[in-house]
């Protein structure tokens, strides 16, 4: 059971591919998969909300994000800068074999100080704190937040947080970090004739079919699937503070 390891670029691995890799008879393989599901080593793709048949094989020590949505919205415009509100919401699976008692929230950049950081999660937790520069050395905020209820192994939980950043005219950029394997990732930007996303950059090669972009009046959307950790997504932005 501990030797399940499939070399595959896709996140959702078909049963036939697992059979080929393990060389087990189908009946025996189904029993192994059932046991692996109980141990949290394998998840059905459809159980994770993916429109694919197969299984996600995971390392027991890593987290897995099934869904994440980031929203940017300009809330203040001056002659020197634009302030954007950033909302992040995600659903994770505790893939470890232990109960999870805390969560780490990391963010960095041109943070607007003395504005409220707000965090919430599915255990009923709600945290509010004034962001002060001394809390975040080198403009990097790292918060460890205790959960109100421990998350059991193989359980899905959700969380979100709100922060604020400066964008500077005429051109700036915004970075989205992918710290763990992420099955679905959506970026929504309310441009409001202030922000114009003119380019998307990735720090690693990705399958061109894994992301799709939509631009409508006052809205920009990027939808991606099956992203690997340590990927960064850069949105290059024209900042129009003359509106």
BELSULGI-V852701 format. One record per residue. N is the residue number from 0. PSI is psi in degrees with one decimal (* if undefined). Layout:
[[N PSI] [N PSI]]
This chain:
[[0 -37.3] [1 -4.6] [2 11.9] [3 115.6] [4 112.5] [5 124.7] [6 107.7] [7 136.0] [8 -31.2] [9 147.5] [10 -42.5] [11 112.6] [12 122.9] [13 152.4] [14 -38.1] [15 -34.8] [16 -39.2] [17 -40.9] [18 -41.7] [19 -40.1] [20 -39.5] [21 -21.9] [22 31.9] [23 146.6] [24 149.2] [25 -44.2] [26 -44.4] [27 -37.3] [28 -40.8] [29 -36.8] [30 -42.1] [31 -42.6] [32 -40.5] [33 -42.2] [34 -38.8] [35 -34.8] [36 -40.3] [37 -33.8] [38 -7.3] [39 16.8] [40 -22.1] [41 140.7] [42 140.7] [43 134.1] [44 -39.2] [45 -32.5] [46 -24.8] [47 7.4] [48 13.4] [49 139.2] [50 51.2] [51 153.0] [52 133.5] [53 -158.3] [54 149.1] [55 118.8] [56 124.2] [57 155.8] [58 134.8] [59 -14.0] [60 0.5] [61 152.6] [62 162.9] [63 123.4] [64 119.6] [65 -29.0] [66 136.9] [67 139.1] [68 126.1] [69 134.0] [70 130.1] [71 137.6] [72 122.3] [73 132.1] [74 -11.3] [75 133.4] [76 126.6] [77 178.5] [78 -15.3] [79 -23.4] [80 169.3] [81 133.6] [82 128.9] [83 140.3] [84 130.5] [85 120.9] [86 129.0] [87 129.4] [88 137.7] [89 156.5] [90 126.6] [91 157.9] [92 131.7] [93 97.2] [94 -10.4] [95 170.5] [96 7.9] [97 160.3] [98 143.9] [99 124.5] [100 -4.4] [101 169.1] [102 144.7] [103 129.7] [104 120.5] [105 136.3] [106 160.1] [107 172.5] [108 -158.2] [109 74.0] [110 141.1] [111 112.2] [112 158.6] [113 24.9] [114 159.8] [115 128.7] [116 131.4] [117 128.6] [118 144.9] [119 156.3] [120 174.9] [121 -4.6] [122 0.2] [123 4.7] [124 138.2] [125 121.5] [126 129.6] [127 133.7] [128 146.6] [129 125.8] [130 114.4] [131 147.6] [132 -31.3] [133 -15.4] [134 -17.4] [135 80.7] [136 137.2] [137 29.0] [138 27.1] [139 116.8] [140 126.9] [141 107.6] [142 129.7] [143 116.5] [144 118.5] [145 140.2] [146 148.4] [147 -29.4] [148 134.0] [149 143.2] [150 118.4] [151 158.3] [152 143.9] [153 13.3] [154 147.6] [155 135.7] [156 161.3] [157 156.0] [158 166.0] [159 163.0] [160 159.3] [161 131.9] [162 175.2] [163 141.5] [164 156.9] [165 141.1] [166 140.0] [167 138.8] [168 155.3] [169 -23.5] [170 136.5] [171 -174.7] [172 161.8] [173 138.0] [174 136.5] [175 123.5] [176 140.8] [177 92.0] [178 -21.6] [179 162.1] [180 131.1] [181 121.4] [182 -42.2] [183 132.7] [184 122.4] [185 134.1] [186 125.3] [187 128.0] [188 121.6] [189 100.8] [190 -37.6] [191 34.9] [192 16.5] [193 -40.2] [194 136.4] [195 108.4] [196 115.6] [197 -7.5] [198 148.4] [199 131.2] [200 145.4] [201 142.6] [202 1.0] [203 156.8] [204 131.9] [205 158.9] [206 122.1] [207 -27.1] [208 -4.7] [209 -14.1] [210 143.0] [211 142.8] [212 143.9] [213 133.0] [214 122.6] [215 178.5] [216 117.1] [217 16.2] [218 143.3] [219 135.6] [220 138.4] [221 124.6] [222 124.9] [223 159.2] [224 153.4] [225 57.9] [226 142.0] [227 153.4] [228 157.5] [229 0.9] [230 141.6] [231 137.8] [232 122.0] [233 128.1] [234 117.3] [235 129.7] [236 127.9] [237 127.0] [238 111.9] [239 99.8] [240 19.1] [241 3.8] [242 *]]
